[in-house]
Amino acid sequence: MSSSMPASLRRARALANTIAYLGHDDELATPEQAERWLREMGCDATVDDTALERLRQFRTAVRAWVAALADPQPARASALGGVTLGVEVADNAWRLRPLGSGIDAFLGAIAADLVYACAAGVSDRLKLCSHERCAIAFWDTTRNRSARYCNPRTCANTVRQRAYRIRRDDTGSRS
């Protein structure tokens, strides 16, 4: 099985990563910024204050969904509310179709992509970085799906260094 991220999940990861983190600004801070981001994603929609709030709420839901997928507790579930999907059946196969247009269709497509990833058994590779100041969504390419940080050289190293300093300081104070 390939460990590369399915193209269909790139939009979900991109939406999850519009948050402000480690020197990056929130890409959904204003309606204008949200429209620019949507155009980059291939969605030509007008964003007013109501649509902006909807995008932000859906981003929060996607991030909660990704966090819940990485949690081994089956009781933790997250809903991707506010989207309408239709089911199309053809040639003994089903396909989820986003209903609506503009932002509705865009968010519906992301929700459908996440459902497909769950059905294919690859959704647990999409994770949130465990570094508290980063927390971006990343694709875990490790064979055993155990990565906790988006980048071992930056986020993981920072956490390890901090833990080492704490241990060193604790040991030094006992002497």
VEXLO-677596 format. One line per field, with one value per residue (C-alpha): chain; residue in one letter; residue number from 1; x, y, z negated. Coordinates in nm, 3 decimals, padded with zeros to 5 digits. Layout:
<recs>
chain <- (A,...)
res <- (A,...)
n <- (NUM,...)
X <- (X,...)
Y <- (Y,...)
Z <- (Z,...)
</recs>
This chain:
<recs>
chain <- (A,A,A,A,A,A,A,A,A,A,A,A,A,A,A,A,A,A,A,A,A,A,A,A,A,A,A,A,A,A,A,A,A,A,A,A,A,A,A,A,A,A,A,A,A,A,A,A,A,A,A,A,A,A,A,A,A,A,A,A,A,A,A,A,A,A,A,A,A,A,A,A,A,A,A,A,A,A,A,A,A,A,A,A,A,A,A,A,A,A,A,A,A,A,A,A,A,A,A,A,A,A,A,A,A,A,A,A,A,A,A,A,A,A,A,A,A,A,A,A,A,A,A,A,A,A,A,A,A,A,A,A,A,A,A,A,A,A,A,A,A,A,A,A,A,A,A,A,A,A,A,A,A,A,A,A,A,A,A,A,A,A,A,A,A,A,A,A,A,A,A,A,A,A,A)
res <- (M,S,S,S,M,P,A,S,L,R,R,A,R,A,L,A,N,T,I,A,Y,L,G,H,D,D,E,L,A,T,P,E,Q,A,E,R,W,L,R,E,M,G,C,D,A,T,V,D,D,T,A,L,E,R,L,R,Q,F,R,T,A,V,R,A,W,V,A,A,L,A,D,P,Q,P,A,R,A,S,A,L,G,G,V,T,L,G,V,E,V,A,D,N,A,W,R,L,R,P,L,G,S,G,I,D,A,F,L,G,A,I,A,A,D,L,V,Y,A,C,A,A,G,V,S,D,R,L,K,L,C,S,H,E,R,C,A,I,A,F,W,D,T,T,R,N,R,S,A,R,Y,C,N,P,R,T,C,A,N,T,V,R,Q,R,A,Y,R,I,R,R,D,D,T,G,S,R,S)
n <- (1,2,3,4,5,6,7,8,9,10,11,12,13,14,15,16,17,18,19,20,21,22,23,24,25,26,27,28,29,30,31,32,33,34,35,36,37,38,39,40,41,42,43,44,45,46,47,48,49,50,51,52,53,54,55,56,57,58,59,60,61,62,63,64,65,66,67,68,69,70,71,72,73,74,75,76,77,78,79,80,81,82,83,84,85,86,87,88,89,90,91,92,93,94,95,96,97,98,99,100,101,102,103,104,105,106,107,108,109,110,111,112,113,114,115,116,117,118,119,120,121,122,123,124,125,126,127,128,129,130,131,132,133,134,135,136,137,138,139,140,141,142,143,144,145,146,147,148,149,150,151,152,153,154,155,156,157,158,159,160,161,162,163,164,165,166,167,168,169,170,171,172,173,174,175)
X <- (00.000,00.129,00.190,00.145,-00.152,-00.449,-00.499,-00.858,-00.741,-00.518,-00.812,-00.900,-00.539,-00.515,-00.832,-00.712,-00.385,-00.540,-00.503,-00.240,00.065,00.440,00.469,00.190,-00.120,-00.479,-00.574,-00.942,-00.901,-01.108,-01.357,-01.098,-00.833,-01.084,-01.180,-00.811,-00.757,-01.067,-00.948,-00.613,-00.812,-01.010,-01.333,-01.450,-01.697,-01.787,-01.731,-01.931,-01.921,-02.172,-01.979,-01.653,-01.795,-01.919,-01.571,-01.414,-01.665,-01.610,-01.232,-01.277,-01.490,-01.229,-00.955,-01.170,-01.239,-00.866,-00.787,-01.058,-00.921,-00.582,-00.739,-00.769,-01.084,-01.371,-01.617,-01.460,-01.639,-01.666,-01.938,-01.879,-02.206,-02.348,-02.291,-02.540,-02.433,-02.625,-02.558,-02.522,-02.540,-02.419,-02.267,-02.306,-02.099,-02.195,-02.049,-02.111,-02.187,-02.183,-02.508,-02.524,-02.271,-01.984,-01.875,-02.149,-02.012,-01.651,-01.717,-01.931,-01.647,-01.410,-01.659,-01.702,-01.323,-01.291,-01.568,-01.394,-01.063,-01.231,-01.389,-01.052,-00.878,-00.625,-00.782,-00.564,-00.260,-00.398,-00.293,-00.241,00.113,00.162,00.375,00.139,00.242,00.220,-00.075,-00.091,-00.239,00.013,00.021,00.197,00.424,00.571,00.514,00.353,00.158,00.321,00.441,00.337,00.505,00.479,00.857,01.112,01.379,01.172,00.868,00.985,01.336,01.200,00.987,01.277,01.512,01.258,01.207,01.585,01.630,01.354,01.510,01.856,01.729,01.542,01.852,02.073,01.846,01.862,02.242)
Y <- (00.000,00.346,00.591,00.898,01.122,01.082,01.396,01.411,01.482,01.775,02.017,01.892,01.929,02.273,02.391,02.257,02.444,02.786,02.848,03.081,02.877,02.929,03.258,03.196,03.413,03.289,03.260,03.299,03.619,03.835,03.770,03.894,03.654,03.369,03.446,03.447,03.112,02.961,03.077,02.906,02.591,02.620,02.758,03.089,03.197,03.526,03.537,03.761,03.760,03.475,03.259,03.340,03.221,02.905,02.839,02.887,02.657,02.392,02.428,02.368,02.061,01.923,01.972,01.798,01.515,01.469,01.478,01.220,00.988,00.981,00.909,00.536,00.601,00.495,00.701,01.023,01.127,01.453,01.576,01.763,01.948,02.209,02.029,01.851,01.542,01.334,00.968,00.871,00.501,00.371,00.042,-00.116,00.161,00.459,00.804,01.100,01.421,01.764,01.947,02.319,02.551,02.777,02.731,02.469,02.247,02.305,02.212,01.917,01.787,01.803,01.616,01.350,01.317,01.255,00.992,00.816,00.821,00.658,00.394,00.324,00.286,00.566,00.843,00.774,00.896,01.252,01.390,01.710,01.791,01.732,02.044,02.277,02.589,02.420,02.177,02.178,01.885,01.655,01.321,01.046,00.858,00.621,00.253,00.200,00.528,00.650,01.000,01.267,01.573,01.733,01.762,01.567,01.835,02.124,02.041,01.705,01.836,02.139,01.916,01.676,01.963,02.112,01.773,01.726,02.069,01.996,01.660,01.817,02.100,01.855,01.636,01.938,02.066,01.736,01.732)
Z <- (00.000,00.086,-00.196,00.025,-00.049,00.184,00.391,00.269,-00.088,00.005,-00.021,-00.370,-00.483,-00.321,-00.496,-00.831,-00.781,-00.724,-01.099,-01.243,-01.348,-01.395,-01.209,-00.958,-00.962,-00.962,-00.595,-00.683,-00.887,-00.651,-00.370,-00.117,-00.246,-00.243,00.119,00.216,00.045,00.206,00.552,00.487,00.411,00.734,00.586,00.726,00.457,00.298,-00.077,-00.307,-00.688,-00.710,-00.463,-00.642,-00.973,-00.802,-00.659,-01.000,-01.169,-00.905,-00.946,-01.319,-01.243,-01.000,-01.260,-01.524,-01.278,-01.210,-01.583,-01.653,-01.382,-01.554,-01.894,-01.965,-02.170,-01.942,-02.144,-02.017,-01.704,-01.523,-01.294,-00.971,-00.991,-00.765,-00.436,-00.216,-00.026,00.220,00.298,00.661,00.746,01.080,01.193,00.848,00.688,00.479,00.482,00.255,00.439,00.278,00.334,00.389,00.546,00.445,00.085,00.025,00.302,00.191,-00.173,-00.064,00.151,-00.147,-00.365,-00.096,-00.063,-00.437,-00.429,-00.137,-00.327,-00.626,-00.402,-00.236,-00.572,-00.515,-00.719,-01.024,-00.829,-00.828,-01.168,-01.363,-01.473,-01.847,-01.890,-02.081,-01.887,-01.547,-01.533,-01.153,-00.965,-00.801,-00.622,-00.821,-00.581,-00.840,-00.783,-01.123,-01.118,-01.438,-01.345,-01.596,-01.446,-01.104,-01.077,-01.283,-01.234,-01.363,-01.574,-01.712,-01.778,-01.966,-02.190,-02.255,-02.342,-02.582,-02.753,-02.780,-02.942,-03.193,-03.283,-03.308,-03.530,-03.754,-03.789,-03.857,-04.132,-04.322,-04.346)
</recs>
